[in-house]
Amino acid sequence: MTDTGSNEPRNTGDASGAAAADDQLFGPDSQFEAFFNDPRWALAVVRATVLEAAHPQVGAALIDNSTFVTHPWRRLRNTVVSLQRMFGPDDAVRRREAARLNRLHARLSGTDAHDRPYDAMDPAVRAWVVATLFESSVTMCRLSGQPLEQAAMERLYAEFRAYLAALDGDARHLPSTLHEFWAYYDRVVEEELENTEAMRIILYRLFDHLPAPPLLHGLPTLWAAGRALAGPLIGVVTVASLPEPFRRRAGLPELPGAQTLMQGAYLGAGLARFLPEGWIRTDALTGLLALSPDSDDPRARTLGALRDRMKRAGALVRLITPLPPEPDPDAGSAARRSAEEFFAAVLDQTGDGCLDWPDLAAMAREIAGRLDLDEPEETRLYDAFAGWWRELQAALDTDGDGRISAAEYAAAVPSLAGPALIRVAEVLFDVTDVNGDQRVDAAEYRALFRRGFRRDMTGADGTYSRAAFVRDFLAFMSGRERSTPYDPLLADA
């Protein structure tokens, strides 16, 4: 971590004013940039996510709309990209990303299991999310034996208030001074946080059942062995790092030795800071985890050779461990999958066992994010998916409960490919075809699918025609074929 103890305290009375007075609140010289590539920050972000999920409004929004259980690696990469844009030096990029996040959050509202309303645009809730990132960053330094000096802490707080101001237009819902922040933080922890379902899922289900990232597809035994060891440890370390009053009120377990284990984890992660500069970059690591084996990325060939060696190691692990075998995602990749498999892997984006609007909205959100769409194109895409949802409800929701179960879907699979799905395919082609030449070229293809352009179109110009694009999309969404680019887009974790 960069030593910022000698920095002068920044003005934290007004975040937008501080940003104008000191352009170093964002960009490569910011305190946040130093933390972003610090291995300890991985632990801090998990802790912050748990504290976010413990807020009843955030927890309800996660349960109803988020793909964090079924597609955690995808969500991680999207979060990393968003933070880079928001904390980067380009103010135009920051404004564009803030507008995109606001459009996304404006679509997330409803009521929780206790009929309490939630709204992702609630400024107090958004302030709490930012507060957890700041406080967890400070706590990470304290737990690893290198507490931040006051000047560095003041600067970091100014940066996070500026981040909130970039989103909301002001930062009034975070206290204006660091001294006032701690009283605010303690009050929210003691009075507002709850033992929510989303928090319990993160602590006791997510890491124990974490799906393998695309990089490790085809290595189920090695992944299961590592997850069986690391999953419970992450949960124990995270619980031990939470505020003691909340742990007690939420009834979270106090395991013997947990505090020692937690401090050891933070200290151990901190040792990686002494590696040569540039060896650990968060964006590079998340990019590797999301890399498809058949990508035209130069790293894919090296990783392919490494995967082959890991597969041989996995065969050895199977001989000496009692772990049950897991299905190989690469096995039979050209075969059609069952309706139940397709429902779970593709349609049920939120992992709640049913298909409803948040699942299709999650598909639209992922596509819009990958293509970095402007508001008109993004709205057009969402409208197409909304039309498809209305068509699915009319055709498949036989019991009228507003949701489609796996059984209802399997009983009427042909209804999936109606006129509204064709409309989704047409709109998807239009927003992918950036230059409007009615062809998807290699760069446009890669922006959507994050992999190399592999089509073999004899006699053609090597691009992807509208007819071929629509045909392949419909084949995937109705024929459930694995051998398309859409599995990494909509099915991969």
N, C-alpha and C positions, 0 to 999 in steps of 0.2 A: 504494500500500500504506500502511496506517495505520502511523504511527511508534509503535513500542512499546518503543523503546530505554530509555525512562525507567521502564518497569514494574519492580517489584521481582521478583526470582526467586521462583518458586513452589516449594513442596515437591514433589519428584519421587520421594521415597522410597516412596510407596505411592499408586498412581493413584486407587483408590477413596477413600482418605482425603483426597487432594488435592481430589477432586471435592466431597466433603462440606464441606471447609474453605473452598473458594472456588467459589461457584456460577457464577463468570464463566468457568470452564473450558469451558462450553458457552454457546451463545447469541450474540447480536449483538455482544457485546464481546470475544469470544474472538479469539485470534490466527488460528485457522483461518478464521473468517469473513472476515478481511481478505484471506487468500490465496484464498478460494473464488471471489471475483470478480476476481482479478488475472489478466490475460491470460497472464502468464508461467506460470501454474499449468497451463495446457493442455500446455505442453511438459514440465513437471515430471511430470504424470500419465502421459504417454506413456512417459517415462523410467522411472517407478516400475513401470508395467505390464510393461515389458521385464524389469526386475529380478525382478519377481514370477514371470514366465513362465520365467525362467532357473533357478528352483528346481525340481528334478525332480518334486516332488509337485504343485506348482501347475501346472507345464507339462503334466503328464499329465492332471490334472483338466480343464484348458482344452481339450486335444485331444479328450478323450472326451465332454465334456458341454457345453461353452460354445458360444454362438451368436455369438461375437465376430467371426468371419469373415463369415458370411452376413447377420447383423443387427447391425452395429456401432453404428448410430445408436440403435436400440432399447436396446441394452445401455448405451450412454452415458447416455441419459436415465434409465434405471432406476437407474444408479449415482449420478447427481446427486440424484435424489429420495431415495435411501437415505442419502446423506451429509447431506443437509439434515435429515432426520429424526433421525439419530444425533447431530449436532452442534447441533441446535436447542435452544431453552430449555425445551421441554416434556418433563419426565422421563417422563411416561406414554407419550408418543409414542415416546420413545427405547427404553423397555422393550419396547413392542410391536414396534418395528422390529428390535430385537436378537433377539427370539423368532422373528420371521419369518426373519431371516438364518440363525439356528441351525437351524431346520427345513430350510431350503434346503440348507445345507452338510451336514447329516446325511445327505442323500440322495446325496451325491457321494463315492463311494469305489470302489476297484477296483485294478487293476494296470496298470503302464505297459508299454511295448514290451519292456522288459528284465525283466518279471515282478517288478518291485518294487512293493510296495503303496503306495497313496496314500489319504489320508483328509482331506477338507476340514475336518474337525473337529479335526485334530491341533493342539493349542495352540501348538506351536513353529512350525508353518507359518503359522498365523493371525498370530502375532507378527511373522513375517517380512514378511507383507503390510503390516501397519501400519508396520513399520520402513522399508519402501521409500517410503511416502508421506511420512513425516517427513523422512527423509534427502534425498529429492528436493526437498522444499520448501526445506530449508536450502541445498541445492546450487543451486537456481534463483536464490536471492538472491545467492549468491557469484558465479555465472557472469554475472549481470547487473550486477555492480559495486556492489551494495549488500548486503554480508554482514550477517547478523543479529547484533545485539549479544547478549552472553551472556544477559542477562535475558530478552530476547525468545525466544531459543532454548530456555532452560529452561522458559519458559511453554508454548511450542509442544509440547515433549516431554511435559510434564505432561498436556496436552490429548489427545495421541495415546495415552498410557498410559491415560487415563481412558476413551477410546473402546474400547480393548482390554478394559478391565475391564468395561465395559458389555456387551460381547459374551460374555466368558468367565467373568465373575464375579470375576476378579482379573487382574492384569497381570504375574504373576511371570515369564512367559517373555520379557518385555522387561526389561533391566537397570534397577535402581531409580534409578540416577543417569545423567545425561547423559555424564559422564566414562566410565563403564563401557560406555555404549552404543556408543561408537566402536570399542572393542576387539571387542565382539560383532559389529558390522556388518562390520568387516574380516575377522573369522574366517569368517563365513558366505560372504562374497564369495570368499574365497580357497579355502575347503574344500568348500563345498556347491553352489555354482552351476555350471551346465553349459550347454553350447551345445544347448539343447533345441529340439525341432521347433516348439513353440509360440512360442519366442522368435524363431526364424528367420521364421516366418509373419508375426509382427508387424512385423519389421524389413524384410522383403524382398517380402512379398506383400500384406499388408493395405492399406497406403497406396497402393501401385501399382495395386491393383484395387478400391479402396474404392467401393462402390455409392453412388449419389446418395441423399441423404436425401429423405423425402417432399416437402419444400418444393420441391425442384429436379427432381421428376419431369417429364418432358416437355421437358427441356433437356439432352439427352445430349451435344451437341457442346460446349456451354460447360462442362459438368461434366468431360468428358473432357480438354478443354484445360487447365483448372485443375488437375486431378488429375495430368496428365502432368508438370506443372511442380512442384507442391507435394509429391507423393508421394515422389520420390527425395530431395528436400531434407529432409523430415522424417526419413527414414531416416538420412541422413548426419549431421544435427544430433544425433539421438538416440544413434547409435553413438559420436560424438565426446564426448558428455557422460557416458558410462558409465565406471566405475572402470577405470583403465589396466591393473591386473593382470588383471582379468577380460577386457578386450578382447584382451589378448595371449594369455591361455590359451585363449579361445574362438576365436581365429583371425579376429577381426573385422577388416575392412579398415581401413587407415590411409590415407585419401585426402588428397592434398595440399590444404592450405587448409581442411581440415575443422574444425580448432579455431577458426580465424578466423570461418568461417561460423557455427559453433555459438554463439560469443560474440556475434556480430552479431545472431543470431536472438533470443537472450535479451534483449539490449539493446533491440532494436527492439520486442519484445513489451512490454518494460517501459515504453516511452514512452506506451502507451495508458493507463497509470495516471494521466496528467495530464489525461485527459478529464474533463468534469464528472461529479460523483458520480451514480451511477445510470444512466449511459449504457451501461455494460457490466455485465450481470448474467448469470451462468452459467445460472441456471434459465430466464431469459427467452429466452436464445439457444437452448438445447436445446429449449425448447418451440416456438419458431419453426421449427426444423429438422424437428420432428415434426408440424407442422401440416398437416392434410389440406386440399386446395384447396376441398372442399365443406363444410368445417367451419362451424358457426355462430359461431365465434370472430370478434369484430369485426375482428381483424387479417386475416382470410382475404380479405376483399374488396380491401383495399389490396395484399396480396401477389398476388392474382390479376391485378391491373393490372400489377404489376411483372413477373410471369411473362410476360405478353404482350409487354412490351417486351424482356425477355431473350430470348424466342423470336425476335424480329426481329433482335436482335444475334447470336443463334446462327446465323441464316441467313447473316449477313455473315461470321462466322468460318468457316463451311463453304466459302465462296468463296476464302478466303485461306490455309487450312491443309490439309495432306494427311491429317488424322485420318480413320480409317475411320468410316463411319456406325455409330451404335449404335441398337438398337431403341428406339422410343418406348413407354414403359410405358403411355401413355394411348391409344395407337392401338388401335382395335378393342376398347375396354374392355368392350363388351357381349358380345363373342364368347366362345365356349368355347375353352379352351386345350388343347393336347395333353397326353397323360398324362405325357410326359417333362418338359414345362414345369411342370406342376403338382407333379410329384415334386421337382424342383429348387427351386421357389419356395416351396412350402408344407411338404411332408413332410420334406425333408432339412434340418432346422433347424440342424444342426451343420456342414453343408457337407462331409461326408466322402464323399459319393456313395452312401451306403446309408441305409436306414431301419432304425433300431433303437430300443430303449427311450429312450435319451437324447434323441432327437428329439421323441418324444411328451411326455416329461417337460418339455422346454423349452416346449412349448405350454402345458402345465398351469401351469408356473412363471410364464409371462408373464400368463396370465389371472388367476391367483391374486394376482400383484403389482398388476395394474391395479385389481382389485376390493378389494384390501387385506383378504383373507379371514382370518377367525380359523381356528384350527387344525382344528376339526371340519369346516368347509366345505372348507378346503384339502385335507384328507385325503380327503374324499369325491370331490373333483375328481380328485386323483391316482389314486385307486382306479378311477375310471371310465376314465381314460386307460390305466391298466395292463390293465384288462379288454379294452379295444380292442386293445392291443398283443398280448395272448395270442391274440385272434381273428385278427389279421393274420398272426401267425406261423403259426398252424395252416393258414390258407388260402393264403398267398403264399410262405412260405419253402420252396420246392421242393427246395433242395439241403441243407437242414438245418443251415446254418452259423450260425443264430441272427440273421441279418440279412436284410433284403429289398433286393435290388438294383433299380435302375430297370427292368431288363428283366423281372424277376419281377413287379414291380408292373404294368407295362404289359400283361403277358400275362393278367392276371386282375383288371382294374380293377373289374368289378362286385362282387367280393367285399369291396370296401372298405366298402360300406354295409350291414353286418350289424347284428344286434341290439345288439352292444356299442357301435357308433357312435351308435345311437339313444339308448342309455343316456348316453353322453357329452353329447349334445344336451340331454337332459332335466336332467341335473345342472347343465350350464352355465346353463340357464334358471333353475333354482332358486337358484343362487348369485348370479345377476345380479338376480333379483327380490328385492331387499332387504326390502321391506315385506310380501312374501308375499301380494300381492293377485292373483296369477296373471296379472299384466300387467307388461310392462317399460315404464316411463314414460320421459320424455325424459331425466331426470337419471340413471336407471339405465342407459339406453342409452349416454349420453355417458361414463359411468364405464368401461364396457367398451370402447367403440369410439373414444373421444376425438374424436368428430365430432358434427355436428348430427343431430337426429332427422329423417330425410327420408322416412319412409314415407308413402305416399299410400293411405290406407285409407278409401275412400268409405263413408259411413254408419256408420263405427265411431267410437270415442271418441278416436282419435289415438294410442292406446297399441299395444303390440306383444304380441299374444296368444301363449300357449304354442305353439299349433299352428303359427302363422306363424313364430315364432322357430325351432322345431325344423325346420320344412320348409326354411327358408332355410339353416340350418346344414348340413343333409344335402345340399342342392343344391350348396353350395360344396364340401364335402368329398368328394362322390362325382361330381357333375356338372361340377366344375371351372369354374364360372361366375365370371367376373371382376366382374360387376356386383352385388356384395354388399358389406356392410361388413367382411367377414372378410379381404380382402386387406390393408388397413392393420393389422389385428390380427396376422395370422400370416405374411404374405408380405413386407411392407415391410421395408427394411433398417433 
